[in-house]
């Protein structure tokens, strides 16, 4: 799906603007890490189990044969899901170990890039836990569920990085600068939300920290501009 040159230039400009946002999110995440302390200098059980599941998947990723068909299935279903959510109809879907495809009646940038920032299996695990909880008591399995969340999230991240290290037609459509910027921004935003989920931080804390980092960044940019003006 090639796009016009002028549209590619617009995406390039937008892409350049996304990288400062990624920097703000990185600084925000770094600031929020202090909320991960359980209050006694240790790691909370919730975080510990989630990290355990995360590290388990990373270990398996580098030591065992990779379940490529499972990843490709999630990749193509994510295209299809986001397409349906945005009014498209699914005309066909193919999955194999070497690749897959899905035919949709319409597409856009979010549909194309969604598999690289939307953790499909994690988004199945989370609602499944709460839906099952409506029928039976699942409180005794909460830590195991958090480990599964960490495991599936790591599955998304490891396979996404591996996929982006090779040629990806999805990334080429809107250009590398824009695509990588959007993918990084959305994944970093996800990290921020996970910190809120397993720590004492709140969504309000996240918003306040993003605002503070944006103000600092804007002040830094104004200082650079002022220094350049003095040089001239």
Secondary structure, DSSP 8 states (H G I E B T S, - for coil): ----HHHHHHHHHHHHHHHHHHHHHHHHHHHHGGGGB-SSSSB-HHHHHHHHHHHHHHHHHHHS---HHHHHHHHHHHHHHHHHHTT--EEEEEEETTEEEEEES---HHHHHGGGT--TTHHHHHHHHHHHHTTS--GGGHHHHHHHHHHHHHHHHHHHHHHHTS--HHHHHH-HHHHHHHHHHHHHHHHHHHHHHHSS--HHHHHHHHHHHHHHHHHHHHHHHHHHHHH-
